[in-house]
Amino acid sequence: MTADDFRGELAALFEAASKAGCGTIVVRSGDLHRAVGGYPGTNHWMSMC
């Protein structure tokens, strides 16, 4: 997983929130990492996240 994977997921979250008319969005790092994949796991470092 790369920083671009996280950027892509964030962009998708922002786009969905925008389409839903949300003025704000809360993104928790653990939820983001789960959406991208590999969390939780044996090597679940979140330095890129």
N, C-alpha and C positions, 0 to 999 in steps of 0.2 A: 504494500500500500504506500502511496506517495502523498505528498502535500496536495498535488493536483486532484487526487481522489477526494480529499476533504473539501477542497475548493468547489469541486463539481457538486458534491452533496449539499454544501451550503447554498450554492446558486439555485439548486432545485428547491430547497426549502424556502428560500426568499421568493422565488417565482410563484410557488404554491400559495404562500401567504399573501402575496400581492394580488393574485387572481381571486383569492377569497375575500379581499377587501380589508385585510388585517393592517392596522397601523403600526403594530409592534410584533415582534417574534422573540421568543426565548429559546435559545439553543443551549442545551447542556452538553458538555464535552463527552460524557459517557454515552448519551443517546446518539450523538453524531458518530462516535466511533462504532457503536453497534450497527448503525445504518450502513456505514462504509464496509464493515466486516472485520472479523478477527478479534472481537472483544465480546465477552471476556475470553481469554485464552492463556496459554502458558507463557506467551511472549507479548503481552499487551501494553507495550510502551506507548505513550501518547505524546511523544515529543513533537511529532508533526501536527497533531491535533491542537 
